[in-house]
Amino acid sequence: MWDTFFADSERDIRASAPKEPSARARMVTERLRAMDEAQARSNSGGGKRRWGRNKPAAPPAQPEGWRTGPAWQEMNGRTTRRRTGWSVVGVLVAVAVAVVAVNPSGALSWLPGGPGDGSGTSDGAGGTNGASVAPLAPETARPTSAPSAAPADMPTRERPFAGSPAARWESGAEAIRLPEGKAKAVNGVSAASVEATLEGARDFLIAANLDHEVIMGAEPKEALALLDPLMGDYLTELRAGLRKPTVENDPVWTFTRFDPDEVELVDDVRVRGRLTVEPVRGTAGKAVVKGDYTFVYALARQGGDEVARVIARRVIEVEAVDPARFQATGGRIWLGDINSEISNDDCRDGDGVIRPQFLADLEDGPVPTGEARDPYDRSQGLEGAAEECGVVSRT
């Protein structure tokens, strides 16, 4: 009886005793601790954040997010470049990895769609228990707030938009449509010129951000062919940046491009935005077509399973003019201004491609700075952003 008692007790103790974390789990934990300490040291002197508020006490370390790049081509003097790397969700995922490393089956059972959980969606756009969720209606005006938080979930090759507002967005070129109704004359610009400029702006956004070959690093020939040759220096700089990108002249601020040797696109690009027409006040015979679109790309490393999302927002202004007052080339567009925000990349300039950040990159990435932003929040414009690298709240 005593022998049986001791044997049972020893077995129960072994089963309930805490297990030593794996080397990877310890490494992730140590990395997060070091980032916390470094962030605390950098914040100890006070100072100003991007929006001018005093820095609060150091928050938990978070991966890199957005960054505003240098004005590559000033055009009308308003060009904005904001670039972002790791998101806040990356930290939570890293913690989850540590938990999974210690107790895989138990941790997976907590995840939506995990073993024993029927709350996961069947795809990136589904609802609970696999029920389909209706896609959003096209955007016709600037939203008043950011989209609500989607259920937390990890993107996979099968469900690359799981946990993202983009799960309900439209896909591909069809999401970039002209305003409803027939084009009208604006500020002395004929209806035909307004319509042609709208079509040119749409075609440029598609060629620069949705052409699969361009996305995978090819020269954006169709997009370049749409630009008015009278733009001269700007076109020269665009082509020079594509041939030999530099920090000051990086084509990713105009074209969405990834390195095909590193990553592959795993699904159609999700798109949300609108085209509008406005008169140029104080200048007769000129109007501006504004395009404000957010593109969400789901990518995986070549030969890998982990999926990361990159969010690129492009705000362009294309001038529509009365040819009797202004010189212009028929059938081409004059790109008057372009503002860009790129979220979840490594915040490097000058290599000509966007490099998405995956979970493994957290282990040796730089300490993040700047104010957290929601890359899906389309309620604010991109004008006036500072040149810094920051944090995004989700991808």
C-alpha positions in Angstrom: 0.0 0.0 0.0 2.8 2.4 0.9 4.6 1.6 -2.4 1.5 2.3 -4.3 0.9 5.6 -2.5 4.5 6.8 -3.2 4.3 5.8 -6.8 1.0 7.6 -7.3 2.3 10.7 -5.6 5.5 10.8 -7.6 3.5 10.5 -10.8 1.1 13.3 -9.9 4.0 15.6 -8.9 5.8 15.0 -12.2 2.6 15.7 -14.2 1.8 19.0 -12.4 5.3 20.4 -12.0 6.1 23.5 -14.1 8.1 22.6 -17.2 11.2 24.4 -18.4 10.4 26.8 -21.3 12.1 26.0 -24.6 15.1 28.0 -25.7 13.0 29.9 -28.2 10.5 30.9 -25.6 13.2 32.1 -23.2 14.8 34.1 -26.1 11.5 35.8 -26.9 10.9 36.6 -23.3 14.4 38.1 -22.8 14.0 40.1 -26.0 10.8 41.7 -24.8 12.4 42.4 -21.3 15.3 44.1 -23.0 13.0 46.2 -25.2 11.0 47.3 -22.1 14.2 48.5 -20.4 15.5 50.3 -23.5 12.2 52.0 -24.0 12.1 53.1 -20.4 15.7 54.5 -20.6 14.8 56.4 -23.8 11.7 57.9 -22.2 13.2 59.0 -19.0 14.2 62.4 -20.3 10.7 63.5 -21.3 10.3 65.3 -24.6 7.6 65.5 -27.2 5.8 62.8 -29.2 4.6 63.1 -32.7 1.4 64.9 -31.8 3.2 67.2 -29.3 2.1 65.6 -26.0 4.5 64.8 -23.2 5.7 61.3 -23.2 4.0 59.1 -20.6 5.6 56.4 -18.5 7.2 53.8 -20.8 4.6 51.3 -22.1 5.5 47.7 -22.7 7.9 47.2 -25.6 6.1 47.0 -28.9 7.4 46.2 -32.4 8.0 48.9 -35.0 5.2 50.5 -36.8 4.8 53.5 -39.1 7.4 55.9 -40.4 7.2 59.0 -42.5 9.9 59.0 -45.2 11.6 62.1 -46.7 9.8 64.1 -49.4 11.1 62.4 -52.5 9.5 64.7 -55.0 7.9 67.8 -53.4 5.6 68.5 -56.3 3.3 71.0 -54.7 5.2 71.1 -51.4 2.7 68.9 -49.5 4.0 65.4 -50.1 3.9 63.1 -47.1 5.7 59.8 -46.6 4.9 57.7 -43.5 6.3 54.2 -43.1 5.6 51.6 -40.5 7.0 48.3 -39.4 6.0 45.9 -36.7 2.6 46.2 -35.1 1.5 46.0 -31.5 -0.2 42.7 -32.2 3.2 41.3 -32.9 4.1 41.4 -29.3 0.9 39.6 -28.3 1.8 37.0 -30.9 5.3 36.6 -29.6 3.9 36.0 -26.1 1.6 33.4 -27.6 4.6 31.7 -29.2 6.2 31.5 -25.8 3.0 29.9 -24.4 2.7 27.5 -27.3 6.3 26.5 -26.8 5.6 25.5 -23.2 2.1 23.9 -23.7 1.2 23.5 -27.4 -2.1 21.7 -27.1 -3.4 23.8 -24.2 -2.5 27.0 -25.9 -4.0 26.1 -29.2 -7.3 25.2 -27.5 -7.6 28.9 -26.4 -7.4 30.3 -30.0 -10.5 31.0 -32.0 -10.9 28.0 -34.3 -8.5 25.9 -32.2 -9.1 22.4 -31.0 -12.5 22.2 -29.2 -13.5 25.8 -30.3 -16.2 26.3 -32.8 -15.9 30.1 -32.9 -13.4 30.4 -35.7 -14.3 31.5 -39.1 -14.1 29.4 -42.2 -12.2 32.1 -44.1 -11.0 35.6 -43.6 -14.4 37.1 -44.2 -16.6 34.7 -42.3 -18.4 35.1 -39.1 -18.8 32.8 -36.1 -19.2 29.1 -36.9 -18.2 29.8 -40.5 -21.2 32.0 -41.2 -20.6 34.4 -44.1 -20.5 38.1 -43.4 -21.7 40.6 -46.1 -19.0 42.7 -47.6 -19.0 46.5 -47.0 -20.7 48.8 -49.4 -18.3 51.0 -51.4 -16.9 54.0 -49.7 -18.4 57.3 -50.8 -17.1 59.7 -48.2 -14.4 59.9 -45.6 -15.2 57.7 -42.6 -15.8 59.4 -39.3 -13.9 56.8 -37.3 -11.6 53.8 -37.5 -13.3 50.4 -38.2 -14.2 48.4 -35.1 -11.8 45.7 -33.9 -12.2 42.4 -35.7 -12.1 39.1 -33.7 -8.5 38.3 -32.8 -7.2 35.6 -35.0 -3.9 34.6 -36.7 -3.6 35.0 -40.5 -2.8 31.8 -42.4 -2.3 30.9 -46.0 -5.9 29.5 -46.0 -7.3 32.6 -44.2 -4.8 35.5 -44.8 -7.2 38.2 -43.7 -8.4 36.6 -40.5 -8.7 39.2 -37.7 -8.5 42.1 -40.2 -11.1 44.7 -41.2 -10.0 44.0 -44.8 -11.7 40.7 -44.6 -14.9 42.5 -45.6 -13.3 44.8 -48.2 -13.5 44.3 -51.9 -10.7 42.7 -53.8 -8.7 43.9 -56.8 -9.2 46.5 -59.5 -13.0 46.4 -59.4 -12.8 48.1 -56.0 -11.5 51.3 -57.6 -14.5 52.7 -59.3 -15.6 56.1 -60.6 -18.1 58.2 -58.6 -21.7 57.4 -59.3 -23.5 59.4 -61.9 -22.3 61.1 -65.1 -19.3 63.4 -64.8 -20.0 67.1 -64.7 -18.1 70.2 -65.7 -16.2 71.7 -62.7 -14.7 75.2 -62.4 -14.4 75.7 -66.2 -13.1 72.1 -66.9 -15.4 70.3 -69.2 -17.3 67.1 -68.2 -15.3 65.1 -70.7 -11.9 66.3 -69.2 -13.2 65.5 -65.7 -14.2 62.0 -66.7 -10.9 61.4 -68.6 -9.0 62.5 -65.5 -11.0 60.3 -63.2 -10.4 57.3 -65.5 -6.7 58.2 -65.6 -6.4 58.4 -61.8 -8.2 55.1 -61.4 -5.9 53.4 -64.0 -2.8 54.8 -62.3 -3.8 53.5 -58.9 -4.4 50.1 -60.4 -1.2 50.0 -62.4 0.9 51.2 -59.4 -0.6 49.1 -56.7 -2.5 46.1 -58.1 -0.6 44.9 -61.1 0.8 41.5 -59.9 4.1 41.8 -61.8 4.7 45.3 -60.4 3.9 44.1 -56.9 6.5 41.4 -57.4 9.2 43.9 -58.4 8.7 44.5 -62.1 9.0 47.9 -63.7 5.6 49.7 -63.6 5.5 50.4 -67.3 1.8 50.9 -67.6 1.7 53.4 -64.7 4.7 55.4 -66.1 3.0 55.5 -69.5 0.0 57.2 -68.0 2.0 60.2 -66.8 2.2 63.3 -68.8 5.7 63.6 -70.4 5.5 67.3 -69.7 6.2 66.4 -66.1 9.8 66.1 -67.2 12.0 66.1 -64.0 9.5 64.2 -62.0 9.4 61.4 -64.6 13.1 61.4 -64.8 13.4 60.9 -61.0 10.8 58.2 -61.0 12.7 56.2 -63.6 16.1 56.8 -61.8 14.6 55.6 -58.5 13.4 52.4 -60.2 16.8 51.8 -61.7 18.8 52.6 -58.7 16.8 53.5 -55.5 18.2 55.7 -52.9 17.1 57.0 -49.5 16.0 60.3 -51.1 14.5 58.6 -54.2 12.8 55.4 -53.2 10.0 54.2 -55.6 8.0 52.5 -52.9 6.5 56.0 -52.1 4.7 55.8 -55.4 4.6 52.1 -56.4 3.9 49.0 -54.2 6.8 46.6 -54.8 8.1 43.6 -52.9 11.1 41.4 -53.3 10.0 38.2 -55.2 13.0 36.3 -53.9 11.9 36.9 -50.3 8.0 36.8 -50.3 5.0 35.8 -52.3 1.5 37.2 -52.5 -0.9 34.6 -51.1 -4.3 36.1 -52.0 -6.0 39.0 -53.9 -5.2 42.5 -52.6 -8.0 44.0 -50.5 -8.9 47.6 -51.3 -10.9 50.4 -49.7 -11.3 54.0 -50.8 -12.9 56.5 -53.1 -12.3 59.0 -56.0 -13.7 62.6 -55.7 -13.5 65.8 -57.8 -13.0 69.3 -56.4 -12.4 72.7 -57.9 -9.1 74.5 -57.4 -10.2 77.6 -55.7 -8.9 80.9 -57.1 -7.8 79.2 -60.4 -10.3 79.1 -63.2 -10.0 76.2 -65.5 -8.5 73.7 -63.1 -10.0 71.0 -60.9 -8.4 68.2 -58.9 -9.3 64.5 -58.8 -8.4 63.0 -55.4 -7.9 59.3 -54.9 -7.6 58.0 -51.3 -7.2 54.2 -51.2 -5.9 51.7 -48.7 -4.4 48.5 -50.1 -3.9 45.4 -47.9 -1.4 42.7 -49.0 -1.2 39.3 -47.5 2.3 37.8 -48.0 4.3 34.8 -46.9 8.0 34.1 -47.0 9.0 32.0 -50.0 8.6 28.4 -48.8 7.2 29.5 -45.4 3.8 29.2 -43.8 3.7 32.4 -41.7 1.6 35.1 -43.2 2.1 38.9 -42.6 0.0 41.7 -43.9 1.2 45.0 -45.3 -1.1 48.0 -45.4 -0.3 50.8 -47.9 -2.4 53.9 -48.1 -2.0 56.1 -51.2 -3.6 59.6 -51.5 -3.1 61.1 -54.9 -4.1 64.3 -56.6 -4.5 64.4 -60.4 -5.1 67.7 -62.1 -7.9 68.2 -64.6 -7.5 71.3 -66.7 -9.0 73.4 -69.4 -6.6 72.9 -72.4 -7.4 76.4 -73.5 -5.8 77.8 -70.3 -3.2 75.1 -69.4 -0.8 73.0 -71.3 -1.4 69.3 -71.0 -1.0 66.1 -73.1 -4.2 64.5 -74.2 -4.7 61.0 -72.8 -2.1 61.4 -70.0 -2.5 62.5 -66.4 -0.6 65.2 -64.4 0.1 63.8 -60.9 0.1 66.9 -58.8 0.6 65.3 -55.4 1.0 62.0 -53.7 1.0 61.1 -50.0 1.8 57.6 -48.8 1.7 55.5 -45.6 3.2 52.0 -45.5 2.5 49.9 -42.4 4.3 46.8 -41.2 7.6 47.0 -43.0 11.2 47.2 -41.6 11.3 51.1 -41.9 14.3 51.0 -44.2 14.6 53.4 -47.1 16.6 53.1 -50.3 16.3 49.5 -51.3 13.3 50.0 -53.6 11.0 47.4 -52.1 8.7 47.0 -49.1 10.0 44.3 -46.7 7.1 42.9 -44.5 7.9 42.1 -40.9 7.2 38.6 -39.7 7.0 37.2 -36.1 10.6 35.9 -36.3 11.8 39.5 -37.1 10.8 40.6 -33.6 13.8 38.8 -32.1 16.4 41.2 -33.6 14.5 44.2 -34.7 15.2 47.8 -33.4 13.4 49.3 -30.4 10.3 51.1 -31.7 9.6 54.8 -31.2 6.7 57.1 -32.0 3.0 57.1 -31.4 0.8 54.1 -32.1 -1.5 54.5 -35.1 -4.3 52.4 -36.6 -3.4 51.8 -40.3 -7.1 51.0 -41.0 -8.2 54.3 -39.7 -9.3 56.3 -42.8 -11.0 59.1 -40.9 -7.9 61.3 -41.0 -5.8 62.5 -43.9 -2.0 62.0 -44.3 -1.0 65.6 -44.5 1.6 67.0 -42.1 3.0 63.7 -40.7 6.4 63.9 -39.1 9.4 61.8 -40.4 9.7 59.1 -37.9 9.2 55.4 -37.4 6.5 54.4 -35.0 4.0 51.7 -33.9 0.8 50.5 -35.5 -2.0 49.0 -33.4 -2.8 46.2 -35.7 -2.2 44.7 -39.1 
